[in-house]
Amino acid sequence: MFRALRVRNFRRYASANLLSLTGTWMQRIGQDWLVLQLSDGSGVALGLITALQFGPALLLSAYGGVLADRYPKRRLLLIAQTLMGLLALVLGVLVATGAVALWHVFVLAGLLGSVAAVDVPVRQSFVPEMVGPALITNAVSLNSTIFNGARLVGPALAGLLIGAASGNTAPAFFLNAASFAFTIAAIAGMRTEELTPSPPVARGRGQLREGLAYTSAHPDLLLAMGLAFVVGTFGFNHQVTIALMARETFDLGAEAFGLLSTCFAVGSLSGALLSTRRSVRPRQRFLVGSAVLFGACTVVAGLMPGYLAFAALLVPTGAAALVFSVANNSFVQLGVDPQMRGRVMALYFMCFMGGTPVGAPLIGWVSERFGAPWGLVIGGGVCVVAGLAAAAWLAHRGSLRLTVERSPVRVRIRPVVPSPQVRTVEEELSRQAPGQQSL
């Protein structure tokens, strides 16, 4: 389960990343709660801040993929992590001094999303350079485990911290800014001779088009990216729906919001740990089935009438979300050539996160107009329909079929000490069933 941690560079990176991502989740909870405070509980404003944070992925992720294929990924990560730490520090100072306004949060979220749009494809394509091709699937799963381990601790810690500070979100932002120092130190201290960098791609025209052409020539990659777009757009909006369920449906505070996010993270961590056992590329039918399962769990969670029932359903929903996410990520990583990995992973994350600027405000509007549960029901229902449509497409192409076959049962029992009686039984069975395995 933890075999990729035997690699020193990845072990140091993963340990530091756990601390940094815990701070990132604290900032996300603090940012969402700050927006609700400044906008008088507006679901549209909450969806808009999410859109601004993920919207730049539509414009900049592809360029980030080109940079990842051209330049040393380690150097790019150092620059990106430093910038994200500085942005968190600026937001913390604005809140602490009382000068923060809603537009400040919008601008900083957009800047953070712009840096992350370059950081994500670089970071994802850097994983194989740390661990090698044989450990990619395990390393991707462990990254998701770390991500959701941080999600398990970060939201609850942020909720308690904000509650203890009487609603002040500044401590969460300051802690996140400090957490980036650990990742920067781990990346800077790597043993470069133990990395296995892919050959750099020389500067040239048409490299973005080359990535698009490569992806469009592989139907399996198109399937994964199509599912990623639909699920990412309509299903992965729990930062909006959970916040609105806590505040509007159950009339609870930041502590309850943090605990609901932690319940989702418990399931996500379980799903990520289950995924670490996989050592081969997932099948297409597994991607489809996990997307349908996630959508169904989201719909059922939205139908729960009380706080405790909703919290309990967030656990399997989080598990299904991460099983799908890890499988889809591994499927794409293991299906591309090393020289194309940066650009293809950039396209993948454009699909996964690029729909959020549309999906998050839309789900926020639905939740505000008809009630927070409807945001979950409609978003999950779209994921179920998309999964079933993908299954129908695979069946039409002949990649997915159900067959029932009858075959002879073949059993071989080897005695410890051969005996004349055993040889007699074997000869008799051979005469009765010629061409079959003997008993």
DRENPAPA-759479 format. One record per residue (C-alpha): residue number from 1; x negated, y, z negated. Coordinates in steps of 0.5 Angstrom, whole numbers. Example, Ala and Ser with C-alpha at 12.3 -4.5 7.8 and 13.67 -1.06 7.14 Angstrom:
<tibas>
   pos       x       y       z
     1     -25      -9     -16
     2     -27      -2     -14
</tibas>
This chain:
<tibas>
   pos       x       y       z
     1       0       0       0
     2      -6       5      -2
     3     -11       2       3
     4     -12       9       7
     5     -14      12       0
     6     -21       8       0
     7     -23      13       5
     8     -27      18       1
     9     -25      24       6
    10     -18      22       6
    11     -17      21      -2
    12     -20      28      -3
    13     -15      31       2
    14      -9      27      -1
    15     -11      29      -8
    16     -11      36      -7
    17      -5      36      -2
    18      -1      33      -8
    19      -3      40     -12
    20      -2      44      -6
    21       5      41      -4
    22       8      42     -11
    23       6      49     -11
    24      10      50      -4
    25      16      46      -6
    26      16      51     -12
    27      16      57      -7
    28      21      54      -3
    29      26      53      -9
    30      24      60     -12
    31      25      63      -5
    32      32      60      -4
    33      34      62     -11
    34      31      69     -10
    35      35      70      -3
    36      41      68      -7
    37      40      73     -12
    38      39      79      -7
    39      44      77      -2
    40      50      76      -8
    41      50      68      -6
    42      51      69       2
    43      50      62       5
    44      49      65      12
    45      43      69       9
    46      40      63       6
    47      41      59      13
    48      37      65      16
    49      31      65      11
    50      31      58      13
    51      31      59      20
    52      26      65      20
    53      21      60      16
    54      22      54      21
    55      24      59      28
    56      16      60      30
    57      16      53      31
    58      19      54      37
    59      14      59      40
    60       8      57      37
    61       7      50      35
    62       5      48      43
    63       0      53      42
    64      -2      50      35
    65      -3      43      39
    66      -7      46      44
    67     -12      49      39
    68     -12      42      36
    69     -14      39      42
    70     -19      45      43
    71     -23      46      37
    72     -25      43      30
    73     -19      41      26
    74     -22      42      20
    75     -24      49      21
    76     -17      51      23
    77     -14      48      17
    78     -19      52      13
    79     -16      59      16
    80      -9      57      16
    81      -9      55       8
    82     -12      61       7
    83      -7      65      10
    84      -1      61       7
    85      -4      62       0
    86      -5      70       1
    87       2      70       4
    88       5      67      -3
    89       1      72      -7
    90       4      78      -3
    91      11      75      -5
    92       9      74     -12
    93       7      81     -13
    94      13      84     -10
    95      17      80     -14
    96      13      82     -21
    97      13      89     -19
    98      20      90     -18
    99      19      92     -11
   100      22      86      -7
   101      28      87      -2
   102      31      82       2
   103      28      84       8
   104      21      83       5
   105      23      76       4
   106      25      75      11
   107      19      78      14
   108      14      74       9
   109      18      68      11
   110      17      69      18
   111      10      70      17
   112       9      64      13
   113      13      60      19
   114       8      63      24
   115       2      60      20
   116       5      53      19
   117       7      53      26
   118       0      52      28
   119      -2      49      21
   120       3      43      22
   121       0      40      29
   122      -7      41      27
   123      -6      37      20
   124      -2      32      23
   125      -7      30      29
   126     -13      31      24
   127     -10      25      20
   128     -13      20      25
   129     -20      23      25
   130     -20      22      17
   131     -18      15      17
   132     -19      12      24
   133     -14       9      28
   134     -13       2      24
   135     -10       6      18
   136      -6      11      22
   137       1       8      20
   138      -1       8      12
   139      -4      15      12
   140       2      18      15
   141       6      14      10
   142       2      16       4
   143       2      23       7
   144      10      23       6
   145       9      20      -1
   146       5      25      -3
   147      10      30       0
   148      16      27      -3
   149      12      26     -10
   150      11      34     -10
   151      18      35      -8
   152      20      30     -14
   153      16      35     -19
   154      16      42     -15
   155      23      43     -15
   156      24      41     -23
   157      18      45     -25
   158      21      51     -21
   159      28      51     -24
   160      25      50     -31
   161      20      56     -30
   162      25      60     -27
   163      30      59     -32
   164      25      60     -38
   165      23      67     -34
   166      31      69     -34
   167      31      68     -27
   168      25      71     -25
   169      22      68     -19
   170      15      71     -19
   171      11      65     -23
   172      13      60     -18
   173      10      64     -12
   174       4      66     -16
   175       3      58     -18
   176       4      56     -11
   177      -2      62      -9
   178      -7      59     -14
   179      -5      51     -11
   180      -8      53      -4
   181     -15      53      -7
   182     -15      46      -8
   183     -14      44      -1
   184     -19      49       1
   185     -24      46      -3
   186     -22      39      -1
   187     -23      41       6
   188     -29      45       6
   189     -33      39       2
   190     -31      33       7
   191     -37      29       9
   192     -37      31      16
   193     -41      25      19
   194     -35      21      16
   195     -30      24      21
   196     -28      21      28
   197     -26      27      32
   198     -23      26      38
   199     -27      29      44
   200     -25      36      45
   201     -21      39      51
   202     -24      44      55
   203     -21      51      56
   204     -17      51      62
   205     -10      53      65
   206      -4      48      65
   207      -5      45      59
   208       1      46      56
   209       5      43      62
   210       0      37      62
   211       3      36      55
   212      10      36      57
   213       9      32      63
   214       5      27      59
   215      11      26      54
   216      17      26      60
   217      13      20      63
   218      14      16      57
   219      21      15      55
   220      20      12      48
   221      17      19      46
   222      23      22      49
   223      27      18      45
   224      24      19      39
   225      23      27      40
   226      31      27      42
   227      33      24      35
   228      28      28      31
   229      31      34      34
   230      38      32      33
   231      37      30      26
   232      32      36      24
   233      37      41      27
   234      44      38      23
   235      41      33      18
   236      35      36      15
   237      38      42      12
   238      38      40       5
   239      35      46       2
   240      41      50       4
   241      47      45       3
   242      44      43      -4
   243      43      50      -6
   244      50      52      -4
   245      53      45      -8
   246      50      47     -14
   247      52      55     -14
   248      58      55     -11
   249      61      48     -11
   250      59      46     -18
   251      58      53     -21
   252      51      51     -24
   253      44      55     -25
   254      37      54     -22
   255      36      49     -27
   256      41      44     -24
   257      39      46     -17
   258      32      44     -19
   259      35      37     -21
   260      39      36     -15
   261      33      37     -11
   262      29      32     -15
   263      34      27     -14
   264      33      28      -7
   265      26      27      -8
   266      26      21     -12
   267      30      18      -6
   268      25      21      -1
   269      19      18      -5
   270      22      11      -5
   271      23      11       2
   272      16      14       3
   273      13       8      -1
   274      17       3       3
   275      14       6       9
   276       7       5       7
   277       8      -3       8
   278       8      -2      15
   279       2      -3      19
   280       5      -3      26
   281       8       1      31
   282      16       1      29
   283      21      -1      34
   284      26       4      38
   285      32       0      35
   286      29       1      28
   287      29       9      29
   288      36       9      32
   289      38       5      26
   290      35       9      21
   291      38      15      24
   292      45      12      23
   293      44      10      16
   294      41      17      14
   295      47      21      17
   296      52      16      14
   297      49      17       7
   298      49      25       8
   299      57      24      10
   300      58      20       4
   301      54      25      -1
   302      58      31       2
   303      65      27       0
   304      63      26      -8
   305      67      30     -12
   306      63      31     -18
   307      56      33     -20
   308      53      27     -23
   309      56      23     -17
   310      53      28     -12
   311      46      27     -15
   312      47      20     -15
   313      48      19      -8
   314      42      24      -6
   315      38      18      -8
   316      39      14      -2
   317      40      20       2
   318      33      22       1
   319      30      15       2
   320      34      14       9
   321      31      21      11
   322      24      19       9
   323      25      12      12
   324      27      15      19
   325      22      21      18
   326      16      17      17
   327      18      11      22
   328      19      17      28
   329      12      20      26
   330       8      14      26
   331      12      12      33
   332       9      18      36
   333       2      18      33
   334       1      11      35
   335       4      12      42
   336      -1      17      45
   337      -8      18      47
   338     -13      21      43
   339     -14      27      47
   340      -7      29      48
   341      -5      28      41
   342      -5      35      39
   343       0      37      44
   344       4      31      44
   345       5      32      36
   346       6      40      37
   347      12      38      42
   348      14      33      37
   349      15      38      31
   350      18      43      36
   351      23      38      36
   352      24      37      29
   353      23      44      26
   354      25      48      32
   355      32      47      32
   356      33      49      25
   357      34      56      27
   358      40      54      30
   359      42      49      25
   360      41      52      18
   361      45      58      20
   362      50      54      23
   363      51      49      17
   364      50      55      12
   365      56      59      16
   366      60      52      16
   367      59      51       8
   368      61      58       7
   369      67      58      11
   370      70      52       9
   371      66      49       3
   372      59      47       2
   373      61      39       2
   374      63      40      10
   375      56      42      11
   376      54      36       9
   377      60      32      12
   378      59      35      19
   379      51      35      19
   380      51      28      17
   381      57      26      22
   382      53      29      28
   383      47      25      26
   384      51      18      26
   385      54      20      33
   386      47      22      36
   387      44      15      33
   388      50      11      36
   389      49      15      43
   390      41      13      43
   391      43       6      42
   392      48       6      48
   393      42       9      52
   394      37       3      50
   395      43      -2      51
   396      44       1      58
   397      36       1      60
   398      36      -6      57
   399      31      -5      51
   400      36      -7      46
   401      41     -13      47
   402      44     -18      42
   403      43     -25      44
   404      45     -32      40
   405      40     -38      42
   406      40     -45      40
   407      33     -48      39
   408      31     -54      36
   409      29     -54      29
   410      21     -56      29
   411      18     -58      22
   412      12     -62      21
   413      10     -65      14
   414       3     -67      13
   415       2     -73       8
   416      -4     -72       3
   417      -5     -79       5
   418      -3     -83      11
   419       1     -89      10
   420       3     -94      15
   421      11     -92      13
   422       9     -85      15
   423       6     -87      22
   424      12     -92      23
   425      17     -86      22
   426      13     -82      27
   427      14     -87      32
   428      21     -88      31
   429      23     -81      32
   430      18     -80      38
   431      22     -85      42
   432      29     -82      40
   433      27     -75      41
   434      22     -75      47
   435      18     -68      48
   436      20     -65      41
   437      16     -64      35
   438      15     -70      30
   439      17     -70      23
</tibas>
